[in-house]
Amino acid sequence: MMAIAGTEAMMASRPVEIGKMGQHVTEAVARLRGERGWDQRELAERVTRAGRPVSASVLSKIESGARRIDVDDLVAIAAALEVSPALLLLAAPAAEAGQAPPGPPVNASVAAAVREDIEALGDLTGLEPSLAQMACRLATAIDAGGGEDGRLLPALNRELRATLAQLVEGRAKEDDDDLGDLAEPE
């Protein structure tokens, strides 16, 4: 019994290495933060406001791969970056995610249809460009087979539908606002 307890203690003290997907998520966080022009302190403050207290030092460790990111961190960081957690996961390089290599898939029917629909919406503002990018990534992942031998297809389909609904809803509100201004008496 003592040997087992000692082994458990040894196992618990060893850090678990970050895998390829974990490395990708840390790179995606750093890239998206940089695209927004935020330093680590700014993102840490936004993550804290999103309900997950985190310091710039902890965020630095996450981005460098020195600290693993758990699900709660992932959700709060995604909220702070104003993206879906799926975007942080799906933005993985396709070869690392076990999917088709980057570039248009051979039978890109879903991705082509999504791009065509997004183009029909016209100029995108606010969060809409991020939603459109996420919709395209989701559609590309669907066209690539959904990963894990297709087991992710149902989840990808749900996420794509929800993302497109958000995009259309945002456009409808913008259109309603415009019509409301025109409909007001002078």
Phi, psi and omega per residue, in radians:
M1 nan -0.676 -3.128
M2 -1.147 -0.643 -3.124
A3 -1.127 -0.665 3.123
I4 -1.155 -0.788 3.136
A5 -1.057 -0.715 3.120
G6 -1.133 -0.694 3.115
T7 -1.125 -0.747 3.112
E8 -1.068 -0.722 3.131
A9 -1.109 -0.705 3.118
M10 -1.150 -0.726 -3.122
M11 -1.125 -0.696 -3.111
A12 -1.195 -0.468 -3.089
S13 -1.459 -0.245 3.121
R14 -1.453 2.234 3.103
P15 -1.222 2.519 3.097
V16 -1.528 2.210 -3.112
E17 -1.182 2.601 3.099
I18 -1.408 2.256 3.134
G19 -1.411 -3.109 -3.105
K20 -1.053 -0.749 3.141
M21 -1.165 -0.700 3.091
G22 -1.079 -0.720 3.088
Q23 -1.091 -0.727 3.129
H24 -1.087 -0.756 -3.126
V25 -1.062 -0.739 3.137
T26 -1.101 -0.663 3.103
E27 -1.194 -0.668 3.126
A28 -1.133 -0.702 3.111
V29 -1.072 -0.846 -3.129
A30 -1.093 -0.731 -3.119
R31 -1.137 -0.822 -3.130
L32 -1.141 -0.670 3.091
R33 -1.067 -0.799 3.137
G34 -1.117 -0.687 3.117
E35 -1.083 -0.494 3.132
R36 -1.518 -0.113 3.127
G37 1.343 0.368 -3.124
W38 -1.695 2.517 2.971
D39 -1.528 3.086 -3.088
Q40 -1.131 -0.574 3.115
R41 -1.100 -0.765 3.139
E42 -1.086 -0.799 3.134
L43 -1.152 -0.705 3.121
A44 -1.042 -0.719 3.104
E45 -1.117 -0.712 3.139
R46 -1.194 -0.664 3.102
V47 -1.129 -0.735 3.114
T48 -1.074 -0.748 3.094
R49 -1.140 -0.450 3.115
A50 -1.392 -0.003 3.041
G51 1.833 0.103 3.134
R52 -2.201 1.609 -3.110
P53 -0.986 2.160 -3.139
V54 -2.571 2.491 3.118
S55 -1.670 2.880 3.076
A56 -1.078 -0.584 3.120
S57 -1.122 -0.768 3.115
V58 -1.152 -0.726 3.119
L59 -1.090 -0.672 3.089
S60 -1.062 -0.732 3.123
K61 -1.163 -0.655 3.096
I62 -1.108 -0.872 -3.095
E63 -1.122 -0.548 -3.131
S64 -1.482 -0.140 -3.121
G65 1.480 0.145 3.123
A66 -1.425 -0.255 3.118
R67 -2.326 2.314 3.100
R68 -1.208 2.640 3.095
I69 -1.838 2.174 3.122
D70 -1.642 3.100 -3.062
V71 -1.072 -0.734 3.137
D72 -1.097 -0.723 3.070
D73 -1.066 -0.815 -3.098
L74 -1.010 -0.817 -3.113
V75 -1.145 -0.784 -3.126
A76 -1.175 -0.708 3.121
I77 -1.144 -0.734 3.104
A78 -1.068 -0.760 3.120
A79 -1.075 -0.746 3.137
A80 -1.134 -0.609 3.117
L81 -1.450 -0.058 3.135
E82 1.070 0.742 3.058
V83 -2.328 2.888 3.051
S84 -1.346 2.553 3.035
P85 -0.968 -0.541 3.120
A86 -1.072 -0.587 3.134
L87 -1.102 -0.707 3.121
L88 -1.123 -0.576 3.128
L89 -1.440 -0.702 -3.052
L90 -1.392 -0.280 3.126
A91 -1.320 0.104 -3.140
A92 -1.099 2.495 3.022
P93 -0.972 2.302 -3.011
A94 -0.991 -0.678 -3.104
A95 -1.124 -0.651 3.124
E96 -1.273 -0.530 -3.099
A97 -1.460 0.000 -3.139
G98 1.368 0.389 -3.132
Q99 -1.928 -3.062 3.109
A100 -1.091 2.681 3.112
P101 -1.123 2.789 -3.136
P102 -0.978 2.738 -3.118
G103 1.967 2.956 -3.088
P104 -1.146 2.274 3.094
P105 -1.150 2.765 -3.102
V106 -1.041 -0.858 3.127
N107 -1.904 1.231 -3.021
A108 -1.479 0.825 -3.067
S109 -1.142 -0.759 -3.134
V110 -1.200 -0.836 -3.133
A111 -1.077 -0.728 3.138
A112 -1.128 -0.739 3.132
A113 -1.135 -0.719 3.136
V114 -1.131 -0.812 3.117
R115 -1.039 -0.734 3.136
E116 -1.100 -0.771 3.118
D117 -1.129 -0.705 3.140
I118 -1.161 -0.722 3.092
E119 -1.065 -0.609 3.139
A120 -1.179 -0.379 3.123
L121 -1.256 -0.372 3.141
G122 1.518 -2.672 -3.090
D123 -1.102 2.345 3.133
L124 -1.848 2.475 -3.131
T125 -2.287 2.964 3.064
G126 1.024 -2.218 -3.140
L127 -1.432 -0.171 -3.046
E128 -1.008 -0.716 3.102
P129 -1.053 -0.694 3.108
S130 -1.141 -0.721 3.108
L131 -1.121 -0.705 3.133
A132 -1.129 -0.746 3.106
Q133 -1.083 -0.747 -3.141
M134 -1.131 -0.720 3.123
A135 -1.050 -0.732 3.124
C136 -1.134 -0.722 3.119
R137 -1.139 -0.732 3.114
L138 -1.087 -0.782 -3.141
A139 -1.094 -0.709 3.115
T140 -1.113 -0.704 3.097
A141 -1.127 -0.637 3.095
I142 -1.149 -0.822 3.132
D143 -1.073 -0.514 -3.122
A144 -1.399 -0.003 3.070
G145 1.886 -0.086 3.058
G146 1.464 0.057 3.117
G147 1.134 2.873 3.119
E148 0.795 0.830 3.128
D149 0.989 0.642 3.074
G150 1.480 -0.025 -3.103
R151 -1.171 -0.351 -3.136
L152 -1.552 -0.119 -3.088
L153 -0.962 -0.824 3.138
P154 -1.036 -0.752 3.137
A155 -1.172 -0.708 3.112
L156 -1.120 -0.724 3.110
N157 -1.082 -0.782 3.115
R158 -1.076 -0.783 -3.124
E159 -1.127 -0.694 3.115
L160 -1.116 -0.804 3.120
R161 -1.041 -0.785 -3.129
A162 -1.126 -0.709 3.136
T163 -1.143 -0.780 3.117
L164 -1.136 -0.655 3.103
A165 -1.096 -0.729 3.095
Q166 -1.091 -0.732 -3.124
L167 -1.115 -0.826 -3.141
V168 -1.162 -0.692 3.118
E169 -1.077 -0.742 3.106
G170 -1.099 -0.683 3.109
R171 -1.186 -0.692 -3.125
A172 -1.132 -0.715 3.113
K173 -1.107 -0.721 3.124
E174 -1.109 -0.749 3.125
D175 -1.134 -0.719 3.117
D176 -1.066 -0.729 3.128
D177 -1.070 -0.762 3.140
D178 -1.108 -0.747 -3.135
L179 -1.182 -0.652 3.121
G180 -1.051 -0.684 -3.139
D181 -1.194 -0.643 -3.121
L182 -1.294 -0.531 -3.061
A183 -1.402 -0.247 -3.126
E184 -1.213 2.423 3.128
P185 -1.172 2.619 -3.138
E186 -1.550 nan nan
